[in-house]
Amino acid sequence: MAASDRVRLGALVGAIDQGTGSTRFLVFNAKTAELLSHHQVEINQKFPKEGWVEQDPKEILQSVYECVEKTCEKLTQLNVDITNIKAIGVSNQRETTVVWDKTTGEPLYNAIVWLDLRTQSTVERLLKQIPGKNKNVFKSITGGKNGGVHCTDVTNASRTMLFNIHTLEWDSDLCHFFDIPMDLLPKVRSSSEIYGLMKYGALTGVPVSGCLGDQSAALVGQMCFQDGQAKNTYGTGCFLLCNTGQKSVLSEHGLVTTVAYQLGRDKPVCYALEGSVAIAGAVVRWLRDNLGIVKSTDEVEKLAAAVGTSYGCYFVPAFSGLYAPYWEPSARGIICGLTQFTNRNHIAFAALEAVCFQTREILDAMNKDCGIPLSQLQVDGGMTNNKILMQLQADILCIPVVKPSMPETTALGAAMAAGSAEGVGVWSLNPGDLTAVTCERFEPQINPEESEFRYARWKKAVMKSMGWETSEPLSNGNGDTSIFCSLPLGFYIVSSMIMLIGAKYISGIPK
């Protein structure tokens, strides 16, 4: 790349995308939204007991440093001047909890991942005292012996049970109820403002000026800025968000009201309705790791394409209960409709169909809450590379599915928030300035009657999956307690808060 080419690149913006399975650092051109380079590091998950899911906070932090350094090295090799990186945005896995010692900067325990179930019985006791079922807690702490900024943004704070999404402040009544000192909580800021500067590595001194929970970041990256626009992210699970504008819509059909984004300290807050599916990409990994039906996740698409039908086989992957719109903790995974003709190809097809059927259920609930049927669904996430899945989704929804050619919409959303922050100003979010994104469009290819028939049989299978487990813990014979029942997404997020309560006593804070 010639020197003149380097000059024409203009301002660049980086994005840290810290997810459940990996950490990545990506660098975009602020004018064209072109992805220039990135680096990815997988994150290990620990399962010390049944129902427990943990990650090493130090491993997460180190992965961020590694990704930043490796990406900068790649850019240098491409003859790109990294001093053109003017800001960094952060997108993170929501609800996962880490508690730090504010003096030493050392974590008090592993990060408790959003899928963790350990405090089920405690949560159930709390729920008997609290009206409603939307219980969410997220904790994000930075700092330590070398200082730092202890803050989070409104999208992450709204995933807690301690935050008032209307006043945009921690709720003193809820904090009092859960016995959480409010000075333990981070300061809440908008999703787009300068929080601090990078202190280490190749990008020392670059402002960190954007922060969004991963699903909110994807909504921004998909440029869903208008009321009624929606996106679905296909990752470990599925997360469908619909922008409801400056009005917070309370769902009557099993969805969650959340903060979508606030792109500036003085900008209005926009809200969203969200529906969550626990098992999406995870079902493909289950076929690979647990059953050995496939050797790689890519093989599922080939198996499904070989038959083009499930041959009446339906797979309900309720491994940890059912999320929206059922919120049914007693459900368990089932595969039904099997015959002697059924083979692994049909099961692979049924697994992909299950992802699409679950999305259909959420979209139906969303259409009822919003009153305006969605005309198309914008999609992103790793699973969208599966063309069979995307065509199935269009067939089952009976509306077009639109996939952007640049799949890194979550990181793009974080970069857009960072680049548009006051004091940075290298990325314009004015509608006329936004770069048009080329898309691949999947149109429905089956008639609506066929779609409804298959959907009705799926619903029948879902009913059969319910009521398999009770909430009573059982002994595994070794003196440990096994957890055989999951909780809705909001339920287990409360488990994170139990960690905070315990941390208060570990750190010596008096009652």
C-alpha positions in Angstrom: 0.0 0.0 0.0 1.5 3.3 -1.1 1.8 6.3 1.3 -0.9 8.1 -0.6 -3.3 5.2 -0.1 -2.6 5.4 3.7 -3.5 9.0 3.7 -6.8 8.3 1.9 -7.9 5.8 4.5 -8.6 8.7 6.9 -9.9 8.0 10.4 -10.1 4.5 11.7 -12.1 3.2 14.7 -11.5 0.0 16.6 -14.0 -2.3 18.3 -13.5 -4.8 21.1 -16.1 -7.6 20.7 -16.1 -9.7 23.8 -18.5 -12.6 23.5 -19.3 -15.8 25.3 -17.1 -17.9 23.0 -14.4 -15.5 21.9 -12.8 -12.1 22.1 -12.1 -10.1 18.9 -10.6 -6.7 18.0 -11.7 -5.2 14.7 -10.7 -2.0 12.9 -13.1 -0.2 10.6 -12.8 2.8 8.2 -14.9 5.5 9.8 -16.0 6.9 6.4 -16.8 3.7 4.5 -17.4 1.2 7.4 -15.0 -1.2 5.6 -13.4 -3.8 7.9 -9.7 -3.5 7.5 -8.4 -6.2 9.9 -9.2 -8.2 13.0 -7.9 -10.9 15.4 -9.8 -13.4 17.4 -9.0 -15.5 20.5 -11.3 -18.2 21.8 -12.3 -18.1 25.5 -12.5 -21.2 27.6 -15.7 -22.0 29.6 -15.5 -24.0 32.8 -18.3 -26.3 34.1 -17.2 -27.1 37.7 -20.7 -28.6 38.5 -23.8 -29.4 36.6 -25.5 -26.1 35.7 -22.5 -24.0 36.6 -20.8 -22.0 33.8 -17.7 -19.9 34.5 -14.9 -18.0 32.8 -11.5 -16.8 34.0 -11.7 -12.9 34.2 -7.9 -12.7 33.7 -8.2 -14.8 30.6 -10.9 -12.5 29.2 -8.8 -9.4 29.9 -5.6 -11.0 28.5 -7.5 -12.0 25.3 -8.5 -8.3 24.8 -4.9 -7.2 25.1 -3.8 -10.0 22.7 -6.4 -9.2 20.1 -5.6 -5.5 20.1 -1.8 -6.1 19.8 -2.2 -8.8 17.0 -4.6 -6.6 15.0 -2.2 -3.7 15.2 0.6 -5.9 14.0 -1.6 -7.1 11.0 -2.4 -3.5 10.2 1.3 -2.5 10.3 2.1 -5.4 8.0 -0.6 -4.0 5.6 1.3 -0.6 5.8 -1.7 1.0 7.6 -0.8 3.7 10.1 -2.3 2.6 13.4 -2.1 6.2 14.7 -5.2 6.8 12.5 -7.2 4.8 15.0 -9.1 7.6 16.7 -11.4 5.7 19.1 -12.3 2.3 20.5 -15.8 0.9 21.2 -16.7 -2.0 23.3 -19.4 -4.7 22.8 -19.7 -7.3 25.6 -21.6 -10.4 26.5 -24.4 -9.2 28.7 -25.3 -10.2 32.3 -22.1 -12.1 32.9 -20.8 -11.0 36.3 -17.3 -10.2 37.6 -16.6 -8.8 41.1 -13.2 -7.2 41.6 -11.2 -6.1 44.7 -11.1 -2.3 44.1 -7.7 -2.0 45.8 -5.8 -4.8 44.1 -7.7 -5.1 40.9 -7.9 -8.9 41.4 -11.1 -10.7 40.7 -12.7 -12.3 43.8 -14.0 -15.3 41.8 -14.4 -16.5 38.2 -16.8 -14.7 36.0 -20.3 -16.2 36.4 -21.6 -16.6 32.8 -25.2 -15.6 31.9 -26.1 -19.3 31.4 -25.2 -20.2 35.0 -27.9 -21.9 37.1 -26.4 -22.3 40.5 -28.6 -20.0 42.5 -31.9 -21.4 41.2 -33.4 -22.1 44.6 -32.3 -18.7 46.0 -33.8 -17.0 42.9 -37.1 -18.8 43.3 -37.3 -17.7 46.9 -36.7 -14.1 45.9 -39.2 -14.2 43.1 -41.9 -15.1 45.6 -41.3 -11.7 47.2 -41.1 -9.7 44.0 -43.9 -9.1 41.6 -43.2 -9.7 37.9 -40.8 -12.0 36.2 -38.2 -9.7 34.6 -35.2 -10.2 36.8 -31.9 -9.2 35.4 -28.5 -8.4 36.9 -25.2 -7.4 35.3 -22.1 -6.2 37.0 -19.1 -4.7 35.2 -16.2 -3.4 37.2 -12.9 -2.0 36.1 -10.0 -0.4 38.0 -7.6 -1.8 40.5 -4.4 -0.8 42.0 -3.4 1.2 39.0 -6.7 3.1 38.8 -9.3 2.9 36.1 -12.8 4.0 35.2 -15.6 2.2 37.0 -18.6 2.7 34.7 -21.1 0.9 32.4 -23.6 2.1 29.8 -27.4 2.3 29.9 -27.8 -0.9 27.7 -25.8 -3.0 30.2 -27.3 -1.4 33.2 -30.8 -2.1 31.8 -30.1 -5.8 31.9 -30.1 -5.7 35.7 -32.8 -5.8 38.3 -31.2 -2.7 39.9 -31.7 -0.1 37.2 -34.7 2.2 36.5 -34.9 2.2 32.7 -37.0 5.4 32.8 -35.0 7.6 35.1 -31.7 6.0 33.9 -30.4 5.6 37.4 -29.8 2.8 39.9 -33.0 2.2 41.8 -32.5 2.8 45.5 -35.5 0.7 46.5 -34.3 -2.3 44.6 -30.7 -1.9 45.9 -32.1 -1.7 49.4 -34.3 -4.8 48.9 -31.3 -6.8 47.7 -29.0 -5.3 50.3 -26.6 -4.0 47.6 -24.6 -0.8 48.6 -25.1 1.6 45.7 -21.5 2.7 45.9 -20.6 -0.8 44.8 -22.2 -0.2 41.4 -20.6 1.5 38.4 -21.5 4.9 37.2 -24.0 4.7 34.3 -23.3 6.7 31.2 -24.6 6.9 27.6 -23.5 4.4 25.0 -21.5 7.0 23.1 -19.1 9.3 25.1 -15.5 9.3 26.1 -15.1 7.1 29.2 -11.3 7.1 29.4 -8.1 6.4 27.5 -6.3 3.2 26.7 -3.4 2.9 29.2 -1.4 0.0 27.8 -0.2 -1.4 24.5 0.0 -0.1 20.9 -3.1 2.1 21.3 -2.1 3.9 24.5 -3.9 7.2 24.7 -6.7 6.3 22.3 -10.1 7.1 23.8 -12.6 4.4 24.7 -15.8 6.2 23.7 -18.4 3.6 22.9 -20.0 0.8 25.0 -23.0 -1.4 24.2 -24.3 -4.8 25.2 -23.7 -7.1 22.3 -27.3 -7.3 21.1 -27.8 -3.5 21.3 -24.5 -3.1 19.4 -25.9 -5.4 16.7 -29.1 -3.3 16.5 -26.9 -0.2 15.9 -24.7 -2.0 13.5 -27.7 -3.1 11.5 -28.7 0.6 11.4 -32.1 -0.2 12.9 -32.7 3.4 14.0 -36.4 3.6 13.1 -39.4 2.4 15.1 -40.4 -1.1 14.1 -37.0 -2.1 12.6 -35.8 -5.4 14.0 -32.7 -7.7 13.8 -32.0 -11.2 14.9 -28.6 -12.3 15.9 -27.8 -16.0 15.5 -25.0 -17.1 17.8 -24.9 -19.4 20.8 -28.5 -18.4 21.2 -30.8 -16.1 19.2 -31.6 -12.6 20.2 -34.4 -10.7 18.4 -34.6 -7.0 19.1 -37.2 -4.6 17.8 -36.7 -0.8 18.1 -39.7 0.8 19.7 -38.2 4.3 19.7 -38.4 6.6 22.7 -41.4 4.7 24.0 -40.8 1.7 26.3 -43.4 -0.9 25.3 -44.4 -3.4 28.0 -44.9 -6.8 26.5 -48.0 -8.9 27.0 -46.6 -11.8 25.1 -43.5 -12.9 27.0 -40.9 -10.5 25.7 -38.5 -8.2 27.6 -38.5 -4.4 27.6 -34.9 -3.1 27.5 -32.8 0.0 26.6 -31.8 -0.2 23.0 -29.2 2.6 23.0 -28.4 6.2 24.0 -26.0 7.5 21.4 -24.7 10.5 23.3 -25.0 12.1 26.8 -27.6 14.6 25.6 -29.3 12.3 23.1 -32.7 10.6 23.8 -32.8 7.0 25.0 -34.4 4.5 22.6 -36.0 1.3 23.8 -36.5 -2.2 22.4 -38.6 -5.3 22.8 -36.4 -8.4 23.0 -37.0 -12.1 22.7 -34.3 -14.6 23.5 -33.6 -18.2 22.4 -31.2 -20.1 24.6 -30.1 -22.7 22.1 -29.3 -21.8 18.5 -25.7 -22.4 17.4 -25.3 -24.4 20.6 -27.5 -27.1 19.1 -25.0 -27.6 16.3 -22.1 -27.9 18.7 -24.2 -30.4 20.7 -24.6 -32.5 17.6 -20.9 -32.4 17.1 -19.6 -32.7 20.7 -22.2 -34.8 22.4 -23.6 -37.1 19.7 -20.8 -37.1 17.2 -23.2 -36.8 14.3 -20.9 -34.3 12.6 -17.2 -33.6 12.8 -17.5 -29.9 12.3 -20.2 -27.3 12.5 -20.0 -26.6 8.8 -21.0 -30.2 8.1 -24.5 -29.7 9.4 -25.4 -27.5 6.4 -24.2 -30.3 4.0 -26.2 -33.0 5.8 -29.4 -30.8 5.8 -28.9 -30.0 2.1 -28.6 -33.7 1.2 -32.2 -34.4 2.3 -34.0 -31.0 2.2 -36.5 -32.1 4.8 -36.7 -33.4 8.3 -39.1 -36.2 7.1 -41.5 -35.4 10.0 -38.7 -35.2 12.6 -38.9 -32.3 15.1 -36.2 -31.3 17.5 -36.9 -29.1 20.5 -33.5 -28.2 22.0 -34.8 -27.1 25.4 -31.6 -28.2 27.1 -32.0 -25.4 29.7 -35.7 -24.9 29.5 -37.5 -22.7 27.0 -36.9 -18.9 26.9 -39.3 -16.4 25.2 -42.2 -16.5 24.8 -42.7 -19.5 27.2 -40.3 -18.9 30.0 -40.8 -22.6 30.9 -38.1 -24.0 33.2 -39.5 -27.5 33.3 -39.0 -28.1 29.6 -36.3 -30.4 28.3 -34.9 -31.2 24.9 -36.8 -33.8 22.8 -36.5 -35.3 19.3 -39.8 -36.7 18.1 -41.5 -38.0 15.0 -38.7 -40.6 14.5 -39.2 -43.5 12.1 -36.9 -46.3 10.9 -36.2 -44.1 7.9 -34.9 -41.2 10.0 -31.1 -40.7 9.7 -28.6 -38.1 10.8 -29.3 -35.9 7.8 -32.9 -35.5 8.9 -31.8 -34.8 12.5 -29.4 -32.1 11.2 -32.2 -30.6 9.2 -34.5 -30.7 12.2 -31.9 -28.9 14.3 -31.7 -26.0 11.9 -35.5 -25.9 11.6 -35.7 -25.6 15.4 -33.7 -22.4 15.3 -36.1 -21.0 12.8 -39.3 -22.1 14.6 -38.1 -20.6 17.8 -37.4 -17.3 16.0 -41.0 -17.5 14.5 -42.5 -17.8 18.0 -40.7 -14.7 19.1 -41.6 -12.8 16.0 -45.2 -13.7 16.4 -45.2 -12.3 20.0 -43.4 -9.2 18.8 -45.9 -8.5 16.1 -48.7 -8.8 18.6 -47.0 -6.4 21.0 -46.1 -3.8 18.4 -49.3 -4.2 16.4 -47.5 -3.9 13.1 -46.3 -7.1 11.4 -42.6 -7.0 10.4 -42.1 -6.9 6.6 -38.6 -8.3 6.7 -36.1 -9.6 9.2 -32.5 -8.3 9.3 -30.1 -11.0 10.5 -26.5 -11.3 11.6 -24.2 -13.6 13.6 -22.1 -16.6 12.8 -25.0 -19.0 11.9 -26.1 -16.7 9.1 -23.3 -18.1 6.9 -25.5 -21.2 6.7 -27.5 -20.6 3.6 -29.9 -23.6 4.3 -30.7 -22.0 7.7 -31.4 -18.6 6.1 -33.7 -20.0 3.5 -35.5 -22.1 6.1 -35.9 -19.0 8.2 -37.5 -17.1 5.3 -39.8 -20.1 4.5 -41.0 -20.4 8.1 -41.5 -16.7 8.7 -43.1 -16.1 5.3 -41.2 -12.9 5.0 -37.8 -12.0 3.4 -34.7 -12.5 5.4 -31.9 -9.9 4.8 -28.3 -10.6 5.6 -25.6 -7.8 5.2 -22.6 -8.7 3.2 -20.4 -7.5 6.1 -21.3 -9.9 8.9 -19.5 -8.1 11.8 -22.5 -5.9 12.7 -22.0 -6.2 16.5 -18.5 -4.9 16.3 -19.6 -2.3 13.7 -22.2 -1.0 16.1 -19.7 -0.5 18.9 -17.3 1.3 16.4 -20.1 3.6 15.2 -21.0 4.5 18.8 -17.3 5.2 19.6 -16.6 7.1 16.4 -19.6 9.4 16.8 -19.0 10.3 20.4 -18.6 14.0 21.3 -14.9 14.8 21.3 -14.2 12.2 18.7 -16.6 13.0 15.9 -15.1 10.9 13.1 -18.3 8.9 12.3 -21.5 10.6 11.4 -24.8 8.8 12.3 -26.9 11.2 10.3 -29.1 9.1 8.0 -27.8 10.7 4.9 -24.2 10.0 5.8 -24.6 6.3 6.7 -23.0 4.0 4.2 -25.4 1.8 2.3 -24.6 -1.9 3.0 -25.0 -4.5 0.3 -27.2 -7.4 1.4 -28.1 -10.9 0.5 -31.9 -11.5 0.4 -33.7 -14.8 1.0 -37.3 -14.8 -0.2 -39.8 -17.4 1.0 -39.9 -20.4 -1.4 -42.8 -22.4 0.0 -46.4 -21.5 0.2 -47.8 -20.2 3.5 -50.0 -23.3 4.0 -47.0 -25.6 4.1 -45.2 -23.2 6.5 -48.2 -23.1 8.8 -48.5 -26.9 8.8 -44.9 -27.4 9.8 -45.1 -24.7 12.4 -48.2 -26.3 13.9 -46.4 -29.6 14.3 -43.5 -27.8 15.9 -45.8 -26.3 18.4 -47.1 -29.7 19.2 -43.6 -30.9 19.8 -43.0 -28.0 22.1 -46.0 -28.9 24.2 -44.5 -32.4 24.6 -41.2 -31.0 25.9 -42.8 -29.3 28.8 -43.2 -30.5 32.4 -40.2 -32.9 32.3 -38.5 -31.6 35.4 -39.4 -30.0 38.7 -37.4 -27.4 40.5 -36.4 -29.8 43.3 -32.7 -30.4 43.4 -31.6 -34.0 43.4 -28.5 -35.6 45.0 -26.0 -37.1 42.6 -24.7 -39.6 45.2 -21.5 -37.7 45.9 -23.0 -35.2 48.3 -23.2 -32.5 45.6 -26.4 -31.0 44.4 -27.3 -31.4 40.7 -29.4 -28.9 39.1 -32.0 -30.4 36.8 -34.1 -27.4 36.1 -33.2 -24.2 34.3 -34.6 -20.8 34.7 -35.7 -18.1 32.3 -33.1 -15.7 31.1 -34.2 -13.1 33.6 -34.1 -15.6 36.4 -30.5 -16.7 36.2 -29.2 -13.2 35.7 -30.3 -12.7 39.3 -27.7 -15.3 40.2 -25.1 -12.7 39.3 -26.6 -10.5 42.0 -26.2 -13.1 44.6 -22.5 -13.0 43.9 -22.5 -9.2 44.6 -24.3 -9.8 47.9 -21.6 -12.3 48.9 -18.9 -10.1 47.6 -20.0 -7.3 50.0 -19.2 -9.5 52.9 -16.0 -10.9 51.4 -14.7 -7.4 50.9 -15.6 -6.4 54.5 -18.4 -3.9 53.8 -20.6 -3.8 56.9 -24.3 -4.3 56.8 
